[in-house]
Amino acid sequence: MDPQVKWLQQQEVKRRVKRQVRSDPQALYFNDPIWSNMWYMHCGDKNSRCRSEMNVQAAWKKGYTGKNVVVTILDDGIERNHPDLAPNY
């Protein structure tokens, strides 16, 4: 072990297990008034302009609602193709 390493901990593989969810029949009925404008959410529709499918409707039908889920997107803002940065990126 490197003497400069002060502490380490082995990562453990964890398995995701679906928690019990209450069946809420209203949760399966989607009534968003602008749903038709969200083409990226329902690519399977014949009138959709989408080219990729996120399968959100299938996930909702299985009981996944996203409740209490936090999603973070981190953008470093670095333009890797900038002439000053590209040679060293």
PDB file with one MODEL, atoms N, CA, C and O in Angstrom:
MODEL        1
ATOM      1  N   MET A   1       0.840  -1.182   0.000  1.00  0.00           N
ATOM      2  CA  MET A   1       0.000   0.000   0.000  1.00  0.00           C
ATOM      3  C   MET A   1       0.882   1.241   0.000  1.00  0.00           C
ATOM      4  O   MET A   1       1.915   1.281   0.669  1.00  0.00           O
ATOM      5  N   ASP A   2       0.471   2.242  -0.747  1.00  0.00           N
ATOM      6  CA  ASP A   2       1.202   3.505  -0.853  1.00  0.00           C
ATOM      7  C   ASP A   2       1.157   4.243   0.488  1.00  0.00           C
ATOM      8  O   ASP A   2       0.070   4.434   1.032  1.00  0.00           O
ATOM      9  N   PRO A   3       2.295   4.663   1.034  1.00  0.00           N
ATOM     10  CA  PRO A   3       2.314   5.349   2.333  1.00  0.00           C
ATOM     11  C   PRO A   3       1.595   6.701   2.304  1.00  0.00           C
ATOM     12  O   PRO A   3       1.242   7.228   3.359  1.00  0.00           O
ATOM     13  N   GLN A   4       1.374   7.268   1.118  1.00  0.00           N
ATOM     14  CA  GLN A   4       0.662   8.542   1.039  1.00  0.00           C
ATOM     15  C   GLN A   4      -0.855   8.365   1.160  1.00  0.00           C
ATOM     16  O   GLN A   4      -1.583   9.334   1.373  1.00  0.00           O
ATOM     17  N   VAL A   5      -1.321   7.125   1.023  1.00  0.00           N
ATOM     18  CA  VAL A   5      -2.753   6.861   1.169  1.00  0.00           C
ATOM     19  C   VAL A   5      -3.057   6.757   2.649  1.00  0.00           C
ATOM     20  O   VAL A   5      -2.541   5.878   3.338  1.00  0.00           O
ATOM     21  N   LYS A   6      -3.897   7.658   3.135  1.00  0.00           N
ATOM     22  CA  LYS A   6      -4.208   7.699   4.567  1.00  0.00           C
ATOM     23  C   LYS A   6      -5.375   6.782   4.940  1.00  0.00           C
ATOM     24  O   LYS A   6      -5.436   6.263   6.055  1.00  0.00           O
ATOM     25  N   TRP A   7      -6.303   6.587   3.991  1.00  0.00           N
ATOM     26  CA  TRP A   7      -7.495   5.811   4.309  1.00  0.00           C
ATOM     27  C   TRP A   7      -8.126   5.296   3.022  1.00  0.00           C
ATOM     28  O   TRP A   7      -8.073   5.974   1.997  1.00  0.00           O
ATOM     29  N   LEU A   8      -8.715   4.121   3.060  1.00  0.00           N
ATOM     30  CA  LEU A   8      -9.455   3.605   1.918  1.00  0.00           C
ATOM     31  C   LEU A   8     -10.533   2.669   2.410  1.00  0.00           C
ATOM     32  O   LEU A   8     -10.467   2.131   3.515  1.00  0.00           O
ATOM     33  N   GLN A   9     -11.516   2.492   1.569  1.00  0.00           N
ATOM     34  CA  GLN A   9     -12.599   1.570   1.896  1.00  0.00           C
ATOM     35  C   GLN A   9     -13.025   0.873   0.613  1.00  0.00           C
ATOM     36  O   GLN A   9     -13.301   1.523  -0.395  1.00  0.00           O
ATOM     37  N   GLN A  10     -13.076  -0.434   0.656  1.00  0.00           N
ATOM     38  CA  GLN A  10     -13.495  -1.211  -0.504  1.00  0.00           C
ATOM     39  C   GLN A  10     -14.971  -0.963  -0.783  1.00  0.00           C
ATOM     40  O   GLN A  10     -15.796  -1.018   0.129  1.00  0.00           O
ATOM     41  N   GLN A  11     -15.303  -0.694  -2.030  1.00  0.00           N
ATOM     42  CA  GLN A  11     -16.704  -0.532  -2.391  1.00  0.00           C
ATOM     43  C   GLN A  11     -17.379  -1.892  -2.425  1.00  0.00           C
ATOM     44  O   GLN A  11     -16.767  -2.899  -2.783  1.00  0.00           O
ATOM     45  N   GLU A  12     -18.636  -1.903  -2.049  1.00  0.00           N
ATOM     46  CA  GLU A  12     -19.401  -3.138  -2.063  1.00  0.00           C
ATOM     47  C   GLU A  12     -20.448  -3.063  -3.161  1.00  0.00           C
ATOM     48  O   GLU A  12     -21.076  -2.025  -3.369  1.00  0.00           O
ATOM     49  N   VAL A  13     -20.626  -4.160  -3.851  1.00  0.00           N
ATOM     50  CA  VAL A  13     -21.665  -4.221  -4.869  1.00  0.00           C
ATOM     51  C   VAL A  13     -23.004  -4.316  -4.160  1.00  0.00           C
ATOM     52  O   VAL A  13     -23.199  -5.166  -3.291  1.00  0.00           O
ATOM     53  N   LYS A  14     -23.919  -3.445  -4.534  1.00  0.00           N
ATOM     54  CA  LYS A  14     -25.247  -3.470  -3.928  1.00  0.00           C
ATOM     55  C   LYS A  14     -26.270  -3.715  -5.013  1.00  0.00           C
ATOM     56  O   LYS A  14     -26.098  -3.297  -6.158  1.00  0.00           O
ATOM     57  N   ARG A  15     -27.312  -4.380  -4.647  1.00  0.00           N
ATOM     58  CA  ARG A  15     -28.377  -4.700  -5.583  1.00  0.00           C
ATOM     59  C   ARG A  15     -29.576  -3.822  -5.324  1.00  0.00           C
ATOM     60  O   ARG A  15     -29.954  -3.600  -4.174  1.00  0.00           O
ATOM     61  N   ARG A  16     -30.176  -3.324  -6.384  1.00  0.00           N
ATOM     62  CA  ARG A  16     -31.365  -2.492  -6.243  1.00  0.00           C
ATOM     63  C   ARG A  16     -32.582  -3.399  -6.115  1.00  0.00           C
ATOM     64  O   ARG A  16     -32.789  -4.307  -6.920  1.00  0.00           O
ATOM     65  N   VAL A  17     -33.365  -3.137  -5.108  1.00  0.00           N
ATOM     66  CA  VAL A  17     -34.576  -3.913  -4.886  1.00  0.00           C
ATOM     67  C   VAL A  17     -35.756  -2.954  -4.878  1.00  0.00           C
ATOM     68  O   VAL A  17     -35.740  -1.951  -4.164  1.00  0.00           O
ATOM     69  N   LYS A  18     -36.759  -3.254  -5.655  1.00  0.00           N
ATOM     70  CA  LYS A  18     -37.935  -2.397  -5.710  1.00  0.00           C
ATOM     71  C   LYS A  18     -38.673  -2.463  -4.379  1.00  0.00           C
ATOM     72  O   LYS A  18     -38.970  -3.540  -3.862  1.00  0.00           O
ATOM     73  N   ARG A  19     -38.960  -1.282  -3.838  1.00  0.00           N
ATOM     74  CA  ARG A  19     -39.690  -1.217  -2.579  1.00  0.00           C
ATOM     75  C   ARG A  19     -41.173  -1.427  -2.823  1.00  0.00           C
ATOM     76  O   ARG A  19     -41.665  -1.275  -3.941  1.00  0.00           O
ATOM     77  N   GLN A  20     -41.863  -1.774  -1.772  1.00  0.00           N
ATOM     78  CA  GLN A  20     -43.307  -1.909  -1.872  1.00  0.00           C
ATOM     79  C   GLN A  20     -43.904  -0.541  -2.158  1.00  0.00           C
ATOM     80  O   GLN A  20     -43.559   0.440  -1.499  1.00  0.00           O
ATOM     81  N   VAL A  21     -44.773  -0.473  -3.110  1.00  0.00           N
ATOM     82  CA  VAL A  21     -45.467   0.779  -3.407  1.00  0.00           C
ATOM     83  C   VAL A  21     -46.958   0.543  -3.287  1.00  0.00           C
ATOM     84  O   VAL A  21     -47.467  -0.536  -3.592  1.00  0.00           O
ATOM     85  N   ARG A  22     -47.635   1.563  -2.842  1.00  0.00           N
ATOM     86  CA  ARG A  22     -49.083   1.460  -2.748  1.00  0.00           C
ATOM     87  C   ARG A  22     -49.676   1.625  -4.139  1.00  0.00           C
ATOM     88  O   ARG A  22     -49.263   2.483  -4.918  1.00  0.00           O
ATOM     89  N   SER A  23     -50.618   0.812  -4.414  1.00  0.00           N
ATOM     90  CA  SER A  23     -51.279   0.922  -5.709  1.00  0.00           C
ATOM     91  C   SER A  23     -52.241   2.099  -5.669  1.00  0.00           C
ATOM     92  O   SER A  23     -53.197   2.112  -4.894  1.00  0.00           O
ATOM     93  N   ASP A  24     -51.980   3.064  -6.496  1.00  0.00           N
ATOM     94  CA  ASP A  24     -52.835   4.240  -6.596  1.00  0.00           C
ATOM     95  C   ASP A  24     -53.381   4.285  -8.013  1.00  0.00           C
ATOM     96  O   ASP A  24     -52.675   4.698  -8.933  1.00  0.00           O
ATOM     97  N   PRO A  25     -54.630   3.867  -8.203  1.00  0.00           N
ATOM     98  CA  PRO A  25     -55.176   3.828  -9.566  1.00  0.00           C
ATOM     99  C   PRO A  25     -55.102   5.176 -10.274  1.00  0.00           C
ATOM    100  O   PRO A  25     -54.946   5.218 -11.495  1.00  0.00           O
ATOM    101  N   GLN A  26     -55.209   6.272  -9.536  1.00  0.00           N
ATOM    102  CA  GLN A  26     -55.141   7.590 -10.161  1.00  0.00           C
ATOM    103  C   GLN A  26     -53.749   7.869 -10.718  1.00  0.00           C
ATOM    104  O   GLN A  26     -53.606   8.647 -11.662  1.00  0.00           O
ATOM    105  N   ALA A  27     -52.734   7.250 -10.150  1.00  0.00           N
ATOM    106  CA  ALA A  27     -51.365   7.500 -10.607  1.00  0.00           C
ATOM    107  C   ALA A  27     -51.147   6.982 -12.031  1.00  0.00           C
ATOM    108  O   ALA A  27     -50.256   7.460 -12.733  1.00  0.00           O
ATOM    109  N   LEU A  28     -51.949   6.013 -12.457  1.00  0.00           N
ATOM    110  CA  LEU A  28     -51.781   5.447 -13.786  1.00  0.00           C
ATOM    111  C   LEU A  28     -52.474   6.264 -14.870  1.00  0.00           C
ATOM    112  O   LEU A  28     -52.203   6.083 -16.057  1.00  0.00           O
ATOM    113  N   TYR A  29     -53.351   7.146 -14.473  1.00  0.00           N
ATOM    114  CA  TYR A  29     -54.056   7.985 -15.439  1.00  0.00           C
ATOM    115  C   TYR A  29     -53.324   9.303 -15.574  1.00  0.00           C
ATOM    116  O   TYR A  29     -53.308  10.115 -14.649  1.00  0.00           O
ATOM    117  N   PHE A  30     -52.730   9.506 -16.708  1.00  0.00           N
ATOM    118  CA  PHE A  30     -51.931  10.707 -16.934  1.00  0.00           C
ATOM    119  C   PHE A  30     -52.814  11.754 -17.585  1.00  0.00           C
ATOM    120  O   PHE A  30     -53.349  11.530 -18.671  1.00  0.00           O
ATOM    121  N   ASN A  31     -52.973  12.906 -16.924  1.00  0.00           N
ATOM    122  CA  ASN A  31     -53.886  13.920 -17.437  1.00  0.00           C
ATOM    123  C   ASN A  31     -53.210  15.283 -17.601  1.00  0.00           C
ATOM    124  O   ASN A  31     -53.855  16.319 -17.439  1.00  0.00           O
ATOM    125  N   ASP A  32     -51.947  15.282 -17.915  1.00  0.00           N
ATOM    126  CA  ASP A  32     -51.234  16.541 -18.104  1.00  0.00           C
ATOM    127  C   ASP A  32     -51.766  17.219 -19.366  1.00  0.00           C
ATOM    128  O   ASP A  32     -51.765  16.611 -20.437  1.00  0.00           O
ATOM    129  N   PRO A  33     -52.221  18.470 -19.255  1.00  0.00           N
ATOM    130  CA  PRO A  33     -52.804  19.136 -20.418  1.00  0.00           C
ATOM    131  C   PRO A  33     -51.811  19.392 -21.552  1.00  0.00           C
ATOM    132  O   PRO A  33     -52.227  19.598 -22.692  1.00  0.00           O
ATOM    133  N   ILE A  34     -50.526  19.381 -21.265  1.00  0.00           N
ATOM    134  CA  ILE A  34     -49.548  19.619 -22.338  1.00  0.00           C
ATOM    135  C   ILE A  34     -48.785  18.339 -22.714  1.00  0.00           C
ATOM    136  O   ILE A  34     -47.703  18.404 -23.298  1.00  0.00           O
ATOM    137  N   TRP A  35     -49.356  17.185 -22.375  1.00  0.00           N
ATOM    138  CA  TRP A  35     -48.724  15.901 -22.685  1.00  0.00           C
ATOM    139  C   TRP A  35     -48.387  15.775 -24.168  1.00  0.00           C
ATOM    140  O   TRP A  35     -47.330  15.253 -24.521  1.00  0.00           O
ATOM    141  N   SER A  36     -49.262  16.242 -25.023  1.00  0.00           N
ATOM    142  CA  SER A  36     -49.014  16.107 -26.460  1.00  0.00           C
ATOM    143  C   SER A  36     -47.794  16.911 -26.908  1.00  0.00           C
ATOM    144  O   SER A  36     -47.203  16.603 -27.943  1.00  0.00           O
ATOM    145  N   ASN A  37     -47.411  17.932 -26.149  1.00  0.00           N
ATOM    146  CA  ASN A  37     -46.219  18.720 -26.475  1.00  0.00           C
ATOM    147  C   ASN A  37     -44.930  18.066 -25.977  1.00  0.00           C
ATOM    148  O   ASN A  37     -43.837  18.465 -26.379  1.00  0.00           O
ATOM    149  N   MET A  38     -45.052  17.075 -25.111  1.00  0.00           N
ATOM    150  CA  MET A  38     -43.878  16.393 -24.551  1.00  0.00           C
ATOM    151  C   MET A  38     -43.531  15.181 -25.411  1.00  0.00           C
ATOM    152  O   MET A  38     -43.526  14.052 -24.921  1.00  0.00           O
ATOM    153  N   TRP A  39     -43.241  15.411 -26.684  1.00  0.00           N
ATOM    154  CA  TRP A  39     -42.981  14.337 -27.637  1.00  0.00           C
ATOM    155  C   TRP A  39     -41.839  13.430 -27.212  1.00  0.00           C
ATOM    156  O   TRP A  39     -41.828  12.255 -27.577  1.00  0.00           O
ATOM    157  N   TYR A  40     -40.882  13.940 -26.455  1.00  0.00           N
ATOM    158  CA  TYR A  40     -39.720  13.158 -26.022  1.00  0.00           C
ATOM    159  C   TYR A  40     -40.079  12.140 -24.949  1.00  0.00           C
ATOM    160  O   TYR A  40     -39.266  11.272 -24.632  1.00  0.00           O
ATOM    161  N   MET A  41     -41.279  12.230 -24.385  1.00  0.00           N
ATOM    162  CA  MET A  41     -41.707  11.305 -23.337  1.00  0.00           C
ATOM    163  C   MET A  41     -42.504  10.125 -23.887  1.00  0.00           C
ATOM    164  O   MET A  41     -42.655   9.113 -23.203  1.00  0.00           O
ATOM    165  N   HIS A  42     -43.005  10.240 -25.087  1.00  0.00           N
ATOM    166  CA  HIS A  42     -43.848   9.166 -25.627  1.00  0.00           C
ATOM    167  C   HIS A  42     -43.494   8.886 -27.083  1.00  0.00           C
ATOM    168  O   HIS A  42     -44.271   9.166 -27.996  1.00  0.00           O
ATOM    169  N   CYS A  43     -42.325   8.338 -27.270  1.00  0.00           N
ATOM    170  CA  CYS A  43     -41.809   8.074 -28.617  1.00  0.00           C
ATOM    171  C   CYS A  43     -42.573   6.978 -29.344  1.00  0.00           C
ATOM    172  O   CYS A  43     -42.529   6.905 -30.572  1.00  0.00           O
ATOM    173  N   GLY A  44     -43.259   6.142 -28.617  1.00  0.00           N
ATOM    174  CA  GLY A  44     -43.981   5.054 -29.254  1.00  0.00           C
ATOM    175  C   GLY A  44     -45.228   5.501 -29.999  1.00  0.00           C
ATOM    176  O   GLY A  44     -45.775   4.751 -30.807  1.00  0.00           O
ATOM    177  N   ASP A  45     -45.680   6.722 -29.729  1.00  0.00           N
ATOM    178  CA  ASP A  45     -46.866   7.228 -30.420  1.00  0.00           C
ATOM    179  C   ASP A  45     -46.578   7.394 -31.907  1.00  0.00           C
ATOM    180  O   ASP A  45     -45.467   7.758 -32.291  1.00  0.00           O
ATOM    181  N   LYS A  46     -47.555   7.135 -32.723  1.00  0.00           N
ATOM    182  CA  LYS A  46     -47.377   7.239 -34.175  1.00  0.00           C
ATOM    183  C   LYS A  46     -47.087   8.665 -34.619  1.00  0.00           C
ATOM    184  O   LYS A  46     -46.406   8.876 -35.622  1.00  0.00           O
ATOM    185  N   ASN A  47     -47.595   9.643 -33.883  1.00  0.00           N
ATOM    186  CA  ASN A  47     -47.418  11.043 -34.268  1.00  0.00           C
ATOM    187  C   ASN A  47     -46.178  11.683 -33.642  1.00  0.00           C
ATOM    188  O   ASN A  47     -45.957  12.883 -33.804  1.00  0.00           O
ATOM    189  N   SER A  48     -45.386  10.913 -32.946  1.00  0.00           N
ATOM    190  CA  SER A  48     -44.238  11.460 -32.225  1.00  0.00           C
ATOM    191  C   SER A  48     -43.087  11.816 -33.161  1.00  0.00           C
ATOM    192  O   SER A  48     -42.857  11.150 -34.170  1.00  0.00           O
ATOM    193  N   ARG A  49     -42.365  12.889 -32.802  1.00  0.00           N
ATOM    194  CA  ARG A  49     -41.171  13.287 -33.554  1.00  0.00           C
ATOM    195  C   ARG A  49     -39.906  12.690 -32.927  1.00  0.00           C
ATOM    196  O   ARG A  49     -38.799  12.923 -33.412  1.00  0.00           O
ATOM    197  N   CYS A  50     -40.073  11.940 -31.875  1.00  0.00           N
ATOM    198  CA  CYS A  50     -38.954  11.428 -31.084  1.00  0.00           C
ATOM    199  C   CYS A  50     -38.236  10.286 -31.798  1.00  0.00           C
ATOM    200  O   CYS A  50     -38.855   9.492 -32.507  1.00  0.00           O
ATOM    201  N   ARG A  51     -36.923  10.219 -31.598  1.00  0.00           N
ATOM    202  CA  ARG A  51     -36.135   9.135 -32.189  1.00  0.00           C
ATOM    203  C   ARG A  51     -35.539   8.210 -31.134  1.00  0.00           C
ATOM    204  O   ARG A  51     -34.872   7.234 -31.477  1.00  0.00           O
ATOM    205  N   SER A  52     -35.769   8.502 -29.868  1.00  0.00           N
ATOM    206  CA  SER A  52     -35.293   7.616 -28.802  1.00  0.00           C
ATOM    207  C   SER A  52     -36.437   7.405 -27.826  1.00  0.00           C
ATOM    208  O   SER A  52     -37.304   8.268 -27.682  1.00  0.00           O
ATOM    209  N   GLU A  53     -36.440   6.284 -27.171  1.00  0.00           N
ATOM    210  CA  GLU A  53     -37.528   5.939 -26.268  1.00  0.00           C
ATOM    211  C   GLU A  53     -37.004   5.804 -24.855  1.00  0.00           C
ATOM    212  O   GLU A  53     -36.083   5.025 -24.612  1.00  0.00           O
ATOM    213  N   MET A  54     -37.573   6.549 -23.914  1.00  0.00           N
ATOM    214  CA  MET A  54     -37.177   6.467 -22.508  1.00  0.00           C
ATOM    215  C   MET A  54     -38.029   5.465 -21.747  1.00  0.00           C
ATOM    216  O   MET A  54     -37.725   5.144 -20.599  1.00  0.00           O
ATOM    217  N   ASN A  55     -39.087   4.968 -22.366  1.00  0.00           N
ATOM    218  CA  ASN A  55     -39.978   3.976 -21.756  1.00  0.00           C
ATOM    219  C   ASN A  55     -40.598   4.445 -20.447  1.00  0.00           C
ATOM    220  O   ASN A  55     -40.792   3.644 -19.533  1.00  0.00           O
ATOM    221  N   VAL A  56     -40.911   5.729 -20.348  1.00  0.00           N
ATOM    222  CA  VAL A  56     -41.481   6.239 -19.105  1.00  0.00           C
ATOM    223  C   VAL A  56     -42.863   5.661 -18.841  1.00  0.00           C
ATOM    224  O   VAL A  56     -43.196   5.374 -17.691  1.00  0.00           O
ATOM    225  N   GLN A  57     -43.657   5.488 -19.853  1.00  0.00           N
ATOM    226  CA  GLN A  57     -44.998   4.948 -19.630  1.00  0.00           C
ATOM    227  C   GLN A  57     -44.933   3.520 -19.105  1.00  0.00           C
ATOM    228  O   GLN A  57     -45.703   3.148 -18.220  1.00  0.00           O
ATOM    229  N   ALA A  58     -44.024   2.725 -19.640  1.00  0.00           N
ATOM    230  CA  ALA A  58     -43.864   1.349 -19.154  1.00  0.00           C
ATOM    231  C   ALA A  58     -43.392   1.340 -17.703  1.00  0.00           C
ATOM    232  O   ALA A  58     -43.831   0.506 -16.912  1.00  0.00           O
ATOM    233  N   ALA A  59     -42.502   2.262 -17.355  1.00  0.00           N
ATOM    234  CA  ALA A  59     -42.017   2.352 -15.970  1.00  0.00           C
ATOM    235  C   ALA A  59     -43.147   2.753 -15.037  1.00  0.00           C
ATOM    236  O   ALA A  59     -43.277   2.192 -13.949  1.00  0.00           O
ATOM    237  N   TRP A  60     -43.964   3.714 -15.444  1.00  0.00           N
ATOM    238  CA  TRP A  60     -45.093   4.141 -14.613  1.00  0.00           C
ATOM    239  C   TRP A  60     -46.064   2.992 -14.386  1.00  0.00           C
ATOM    240  O   TRP A  60     -46.594   2.834 -13.286  1.00  0.00           O
ATOM    241  N   LYS A  61     -46.299   2.191 -15.415  1.00  0.00           N
ATOM    242  CA  LYS A  61     -47.224   1.064 -15.280  1.00  0.00           C
ATOM    243  C   LYS A  61     -46.697   0.019 -14.304  1.00  0.00           C
ATOM    244  O   LYS A  61     -47.479  -0.715 -13.700  1.00  0.00           O
ATOM    245  N   LYS A  62     -45.367  -0.053 -14.143  1.00  0.00           N
ATOM    246  CA  LYS A  62     -44.764  -0.999 -13.202  1.00  0.00           C
ATOM    247  C   LYS A  62     -44.722  -0.442 -11.784  1.00  0.00           C
ATOM    248  O   LYS A  62     -44.299  -1.132 -10.857  1.00  0.00           O
ATOM    249  N   GLY A  63     -45.159   0.806 -11.614  1.00  0.00           N
ATOM    250  CA  GLY A  63     -45.213   1.381 -10.272  1.00  0.00           C
ATOM    251  C   GLY A  63     -44.093   2.335  -9.937  1.00  0.00           C
ATOM    252  O   GLY A  63     -44.072   2.888  -8.838  1.00  0.00           O
ATOM    253  N   TYR A  64     -43.159   2.546 -10.848  1.00  0.00           N
ATOM    254  CA  TYR A  64     -42.086   3.501 -10.610  1.00  0.00           C
ATOM    255  C   TYR A  64     -42.631   4.902 -10.878  1.00  0.00           C
ATOM    256  O   TYR A  64     -43.035   5.209 -12.000  1.00  0.00           O
ATOM    257  N   THR A  65     -42.643   5.737  -9.864  1.00  0.00           N
ATOM    258  CA  THR A  65     -43.215   7.075 -10.020  1.00  0.00           C
ATOM    259  C   THR A  65     -42.168   8.176  -9.965  1.00  0.00           C
ATOM    260  O   THR A  65     -42.409   9.282 -10.450  1.00  0.00           O
ATOM    261  N   GLY A  66     -41.021   7.893  -9.386  1.00  0.00           N
ATOM    262  CA  GLY A  66     -40.004   8.928  -9.224  1.00  0.00           C
ATOM    263  C   GLY A  66     -40.178   9.712  -7.942  1.00  0.00           C
ATOM    264  O   GLY A  66     -39.425  10.652  -7.686  1.00  0.00           O
ATOM    265  N   LYS A  67     -41.151   9.347  -7.134  1.00  0.00           N
ATOM    266  CA  LYS A  67     -41.385  10.051  -5.881  1.00  0.00           C
ATOM    267  C   LYS A  67     -40.140   9.950  -5.000  1.00  0.00           C
ATOM    268  O   LYS A  67     -39.574   8.870  -4.832  1.00  0.00           O
ATOM    269  N   ASN A  68     -39.726  11.076  -4.445  1.00  0.00           N
ATOM    270  CA  ASN A  68     -38.555  11.194  -3.561  1.00  0.00           C
ATOM    271  C   ASN A  68     -37.232  10.942  -4.277  1.00  0.00           C
ATOM    272  O   ASN A  68     -36.225  10.671  -3.624  1.00  0.00           O
ATOM    273  N   VAL A  69     -37.214  11.026  -5.599  1.00  0.00           N
ATOM    274  CA  VAL A  69     -35.983  10.856  -6.364  1.00  0.00           C
ATOM    275  C   VAL A  69     -35.415  12.227  -6.691  1.00  0.00           C
ATOM    276  O   VAL A  69     -36.145  13.122  -7.115  1.00  0.00           O
ATOM    277  N   VAL A  70     -34.123  12.389  -6.495  1.00  0.00           N
ATOM    278  CA  VAL A  70     -33.445  13.636  -6.832  1.00  0.00           C
ATOM    279  C   VAL A  70     -32.455  13.335  -7.947  1.00  0.00           C
ATOM    280  O   VAL A  70     -31.658  12.403  -7.840  1.00  0.00           O
ATOM    281  N   VAL A  71     -32.504  14.113  -9.006  1.00  0.00           N
ATOM    282  CA  VAL A  71     -31.595  13.940 -10.131  1.00  0.00           C
ATOM    283  C   VAL A  71     -30.736  15.189 -10.243  1.00  0.00           C
ATOM    284  O   VAL A  71     -31.247  16.308 -10.203  1.00  0.00           O
ATOM    285  N   THR A  72     -29.442  14.995 -10.383  1.00  0.00           N
ATOM    286  CA  THR A  72     -28.520  16.115 -10.518  1.00  0.00           C
ATOM    287  C   THR A  72     -27.762  15.981 -11.826  1.00  0.00           C
ATOM    288  O   THR A  72     -27.313  14.894 -12.191  1.00  0.00           O
ATOM    289  N   ILE A  73     -27.626  17.088 -12.522  1.00  0.00           N
ATOM    290  CA  ILE A  73     -26.828  17.117 -13.743  1.00  0.00           C
ATOM    291  C   ILE A  73     -25.706  18.112 -13.509  1.00  0.00           C
ATOM    292  O   ILE A  73     -25.951  19.279 -13.206  1.00  0.00           O
ATOM    293  N   LEU A  74     -24.496  17.652 -13.649  1.00  0.00           N
ATOM    294  CA  LEU A  74     -23.327  18.495 -13.428  1.00  0.00           C
ATOM    295  C   LEU A  74     -22.666  18.779 -14.764  1.00  0.00           C
ATOM    296  O   LEU A  74     -22.241  17.863 -15.468  1.00  0.00           O
ATOM    297  N   ASP A  75     -22.584  20.047 -15.104  1.00  0.00           N
ATOM    298  CA  ASP A  75     -21.959  20.471 -16.358  1.00  0.00           C
ATOM    299  C   ASP A  75     -20.736  21.287 -15.987  1.00  0.00           C
ATOM    300  O   ASP A  75     -20.851  22.309 -15.310  1.00  0.00           O
ATOM    301  N   ASP A  76     -19.562  20.843 -16.425  1.00  0.00           N
ATOM    302  CA  ASP A  76     -18.338  21.560 -16.055  1.00  0.00           C
ATOM    303  C   ASP A  76     -18.162  22.845 -16.849  1.00  0.00           C
ATOM    304  O   ASP A  76     -17.343  23.688 -16.482  1.00  0.00           O
ATOM    305  N   GLY A  77     -18.907  23.008 -17.918  1.00  0.00           N
ATOM    306  CA  GLY A  77     -18.839  24.238 -18.694  1.00  0.00           C
ATOM    307  C   GLY A  77     -17.579  24.382 -19.531  1.00  0.00           C
ATOM    308  O   GLY A  77     -17.337  25.443 -20.107  1.00  0.00           O
ATOM    309  N   ILE A  78     -16.780  23.340 -19.606  1.00  0.00           N
ATOM    310  CA  ILE A  78     -15.537  23.414 -20.376  1.00  0.00           C
ATOM    311  C   ILE A  78     -15.832  23.105 -21.838  1.00  0.00           C
ATOM    312  O   ILE A  78     -16.441  22.085 -22.164  1.00  0.00           O
ATOM    313  N   GLU A  79     -15.398  23.985 -22.693  1.00  0.00           N
ATOM    314  CA  GLU A  79     -15.564  23.781 -24.128  1.00  0.00           C
ATOM    315  C   GLU A  79     -14.318  23.057 -24.632  1.00  0.00           C
ATOM    316  O   GLU A  79     -13.325  23.687 -24.996  1.00  0.00           O
ATOM    317  N   ARG A  80     -14.383  21.734 -24.648  1.00  0.00           N
ATOM    318  CA  ARG A  80     -13.192  20.935 -24.946  1.00  0.00           C
ATOM    319  C   ARG A  80     -12.655  21.147 -26.354  1.00  0.00           C
ATOM    320  O   ARG A  80     -11.495  20.830 -26.621  1.00  0.00           O
ATOM    321  N   ASN A  81     -13.467  21.674 -27.258  1.00  0.00           N
ATOM    322  CA  ASN A  81     -13.024  21.913 -28.634  1.00  0.00           C
ATOM    323  C   ASN A  81     -12.466  23.318 -28.841  1.00  0.00           C
ATOM    324  O   ASN A  81     -12.081  23.678 -29.954  1.00  0.00           O
ATOM    325  N   HIS A  82     -12.422  24.108 -27.779  1.00  0.00           N
ATOM    326  CA  HIS A  82     -11.893  25.472 -27.900  1.00  0.00           C
ATOM    327  C   HIS A  82     -10.412  25.388 -28.295  1.00  0.00           C
ATOM    328  O   HIS A  82      -9.686  24.547 -27.767  1.00  0.00           O
ATOM    329  N   PRO A  83      -9.954  26.252 -29.219  1.00  0.00           N
ATOM    330  CA  PRO A  83      -8.562  26.184 -29.695  1.00  0.00           C
ATOM    331  C   PRO A  83      -7.515  26.250 -28.580  1.00  0.00           C
ATOM    332  O   PRO A  83      -6.446  25.654 -28.711  1.00  0.00           O
ATOM    333  N   ASP A  84      -7.799  26.958 -27.496  1.00  0.00           N
ATOM    334  CA  ASP A  84      -6.836  27.038 -26.389  1.00  0.00           C
ATOM    335  C   ASP A  84      -6.793  25.762 -25.555  1.00  0.00           C
ATOM    336  O   ASP A  84      -5.777  25.468 -24.926  1.00  0.00           O
ATOM    337  N   LEU A  85      -7.887  25.004 -25.544  1.00  0.00           N
ATOM    338  CA  LEU A  85      -7.967  23.821 -24.683  1.00  0.00           C
ATOM    339  C   LEU A  85      -7.793  22.503 -25.431  1.00  0.00           C
ATOM    340  O   LEU A  85      -7.280  21.535 -24.868  1.00  0.00           O
ATOM    341  N   ALA A  86      -8.210  22.458 -26.677  1.00  0.00           N
ATOM    342  CA  ALA A  86      -8.236  21.204 -27.438  1.00  0.00           C
ATOM    343  C   ALA A  86      -6.914  20.435 -27.432  1.00  0.00           C
ATOM    344  O   ALA A  86      -6.938  19.214 -27.274  1.00  0.00           O
ATOM    345  N   PRO A  87      -5.757  21.095 -27.598  1.00  0.00           N
ATOM    346  CA  PRO A  87      -4.507  20.323 -27.621  1.00  0.00           C
ATOM    347  C   PRO A  87      -4.190  19.630 -26.293  1.00  0.00           C
ATOM    348  O   PRO A  87      -3.456  18.642 -26.272  1.00  0.00           O
ATOM    349  N   ASN A  88      -4.730  20.133 -25.203  1.00  0.00           N
ATOM    350  CA  ASN A  88      -4.407  19.580 -23.882  1.00  0.00           C
ATOM    351  C   ASN A  88      -5.561  18.824 -23.244  1.00  0.00           C
ATOM    352  O   ASN A  88      -5.439  18.345 -22.117  1.00  0.00           O
ATOM    353  N   TYR A  89      -6.650  18.716 -23.932  1.00  0.00           N
ATOM    354  CA  TYR A  89      -7.825  18.080 -23.322  1.00  0.00           C
ATOM    355  C   TYR A  89      -7.671  16.583 -23.308  1.00  0.00           C
ATOM    356  O   TYR A  89      -8.559  15.875 -22.834  1.00  0.00           O
TER     357      TYR A  89
ENDMDL
END
